Amino acid sequence: MFPIDQYHRANGIEHACNLLAENPGSKLIAGGTDVLIRLREGKSGFSSLVDIHDLDELTRITHTPDGTLQFGSGVTFTRLINFLNSDGLLPALVEGASSIGGPQVRNMATLGGNICNGAPSGDSAAPLLVFDARVTLQSQKGKREVPVDEFYAGPGKVHLEEGEIVTQFNISPESHQNTGSHFYKYAMRKAMDIATIGCAAACKLEDNRIESLRLAYTVAAPVPKRCRVLEEQVIGQPVSRKLITDIASMVLEELSPRNSWRASKDFREHIIRTLADRVVTAAIIRAGGQL
């Protein structure tokens, strides 16, 4: 048995917000792929659950007429992958989502859960960063929206206030249309392993020059991180192998990989440079670039 004192089933977002306010310290559960493991291991730090699994309001995917993409936080990765693949959208997010666990996990795990656990290794984080995704949060006090990179507070921590629920992720048309993107996860095993390093890039070109490049990493800093200084430096540069080599040599200036039992700092730095070359090259080619 799980060490739970109280279990509450929400019938909608407002009801869930009310339940959280009435039961301080409660934990939300949607897919349960992280929460149930923590409960089983006795490391949860909570004894009350508010169940928001499969709420209609949280499982919607919308492609608005202006091109904005809206994903409910309760959308499973399997459903997200199928939707994006059907319209050829956001290849980097498809690749990130497809690298999460196995089919059984992806059938249950949700986009909101993967972000809200605050893990520096979350495979959906880097793609959401390069698509400038924004997070919608709701509580009894109302709604607010923040960029996804400002949502992370530290390893395993996010800026989620007491009583708040992440309800939706929004990606504007300017962030994904006419854009080539790619995500690659390096892990010690080919399947069902935590990333040693993850990397995503999104690129727009004009006359084979960089109009915009967005590059993000997981497990290369305490939180998933965009390389914003580098991104500014390459605007207007002509596409070439030299440019990609320069990017791979510059990328470490904004990152702080660490030693751990999974990989040494030196090895992580090598993978960071290698993935910069690989992922940026693929994003440029997908954007129609000529190398």
N, C-alpha and C positions, 0 to 999 in steps of 0.2 A: 504494500500500500504506500502511496505517496503521502508525505507529511503535510497534509492540507487541512486547515481548520474550517475554511469556508470556500465554497465554490458558487459563483454567480454567473448566470448566463444572460448576456445582454441581448435585447431585441432590436437595437439600433444604436447609432452613434451617441445620441443624446442620453439614452439610457445607460450606455457604457460610461459616459462622463459622470453621470449621477452616481453610478455604482462606485467609481473610483473616488469621488468626493466623499461618499458615505463610508468608505472602507480604506482609509489611508494606509499606504504601504502595500496595497494589492498589486499583483503582477498581471499584466495582460497576457492572454494566450490566444494565438490564432492557429498556426500550423502545429506548434508545439515541438518542433524539431530541436530547439535549443532549451526551452523552458523545462520540458519533461526530463531531459538529460540532467539538468541541474538539480531538479527535484530528486531524481533517483540517486544522485551522488551525495545528496544532503548538503549542497553548497548554494542553495537558492537565496537564503536571506529573506524569504517571504513565506507566509503561510495561508494566503488568501489569493484566489484566482478570479479574474474577470474574463470570461470567455467571449471573444469577438469573432470566433471562427465562422466563416461563410456568411457574414452579414452582407446583404445586397449592396448597401451603400459603400462597402469597402472592397467589393470584388468587381467593380466596373472598370472597363477599359474604354476610353473615348478618344477618337481621332476627330477633332473639331474641324469645321469647314476652313478655318484659317491655318490649319496644319498643326495646332497644338496637340500634344499627346498627354493624356491624363491617365494615370494608373492608380487604382485604389490600392491602399497599403496591404489589403488582404488578398491581392491577386497572387496565385501560386506561380512558381517559376515555369511549370509545364504550360500553363495557360498563357503566360507572358511570351514564352518562346514561340508557341503556335501562332499567336496573334501577330507578332512582329515578323515572323517568317512568311506569313500569308501575304503581307504587303511589302516585303523586302525592306523593312524599316530597322534602323539602329543595329547594324550588325555587331558592333562592339558589345551592346547590352545582351544580344542573343548569345554571343560567345561567353560572356561572363556568367549569365544565368545557366548556360549549358554545362559549365564547369563545377556547379554546386552539387556536391554529393552524387548520388545515383538517382535513377528514375523514381524510386519510392520516395526519396527525400524531396525531389523537385515537385512531386505530386502534392506534397503537403506544405513545404516551406514557402513562406511569403516574402514578397519584396520588402514590406515594412519590417518584418522580423529580422531580416538579414542586415538592414541598416540600423535598426534600433538596438541591436546587441552591441554596437559600437566597436566591433572587432576590427583591428587594423588590417585583417586579412579578408574581410568580406568581399566576395567575388563580384557583387553587383556595384560596389562602391566606386571603383575607378571608372567604369562606363558612365555611371550617373554623373560623376564629376566632369567628365569631358563633354557631356551633353548639357552642362549647366542646369541640371535638374534643381527644382525648388520643392521644398517639403512643406505641406500644409498640415498644421497641428490644430487640434480643437480640444477645448475643455468647457467647463461651465462658464468660464469668463468670456468665451468667444473663440475666434479663429485668429491664427497668425501664420505667416509664411516666411521661410528662411531658405537661403541657398544651402544645398546639401553639404558643402564643405564647411559651412559655419555651424552645422548641426552637430558635428563631432567635437567632443570636449576633451578627449584623452583616451588611452587604451581602455576599451570596454565601457566608455562613458559617452553620453550624448546630452545635448541641451534640451532635455525633455522635462518640463516642469511637473510638479505634483498634480495629478489629475488630468494630464494631457494625453491625447492619443494622436499618433500620426495617421492621418486619414487618406492622404493622396500625394502623388509625385507628379509634377508638371514639367514638361519639356517644350520649350517654345519652338516655333518653326525656324526661327533664326539659328537655333542651336543644332538642328539636325538636317534641314533641307540642303541639298546640293553639297553634302558632306560625306567624305570617305572616313570610315572608322574601323578600328580593329582592337581586340583585346587578346592578350595571351597570359596564361597563368603558368608559371614554372613551379612545379612541385616535385618532391622526391619520388612519388608514384604517379602513374599516368591517370589514375582514377581515384576518386573519393579520398583526397588528401587536402590538407590545409596548404595554402600557397606559401612557398618560400619567398616569391616576389610575384606580384601581378602588375600588369601595365596596360593602359588603354590610351589610344590616341584618336583624335578627331581632327580632320583637316579640310579646309576649303582652299581652292586654288583660283587664281585669275591669271590667264596667260602664262600658265606653268610657273607662277610665283606663289609664295605662301600668302594667302589672304588672311587666314587664321590657322593656328595650330594649337590644339589643347592636348596636354600630355599629363597623365595622372598615374600614380603608383599606389599599391597597397604593400604593406609590410616593409616599407622603405623609410618610415617615420612613425612616430607614436600614433598618428592617425592617417587615414588615406589622404594623399596630398597631391595637389596640382603644382606643376612646375611653371609658375606664372612669370618669373623673370625671364626664363628661357623662351617662353611663348612670345613675349614682347620683342625679344631680340631677333627672332627669325621672321617677323612680319616683313613682307616685301622681298624676301630673299628668293632667288631663282632655285627651282628644284634641281638637285644634283646629288651625286654620291658624296661629294665633299660636304654638302650641307648636312646630310644625315650623319656622316662621320663626326662632324663638329657637334651636332646635337648629342650624340652618344658620349662625347668627351666632356660636354658642359653639364650634363644632367645631374651629376652628383653634387654640384654646388648648392642645390636647394634641398637635398635629402639627408637623412641621418640614420642610415641602416645600422643595426646593432648586432652584436654577437648573441647567439642563443644556441640551445642544444640542437635546433633544426639546421642552422647554418651559421658559419662565421661571418663577421662583418666583411672581410675581404671577398669571400665568395659571393655574398649578396651584392657588393659593389660591382663585381664582374657581371652578374646576371642583370643588374640594372642597366649597365651600358649595353649589353647584348640585346636586351629587350627593347631599348630605345631604338636601336637600329632596325630590328625586326618589325616592331609595331608601327613606327613612323613610316617605314617603307611601304608596308601594306596599306596604311591609311592613305598615303599619297597616291598609290596606284588605284585604289578604289575611288578616289576623287577625280580620277582621269589624268593624273600626272604622268609625265614622261621622264624617265630617269636616263 
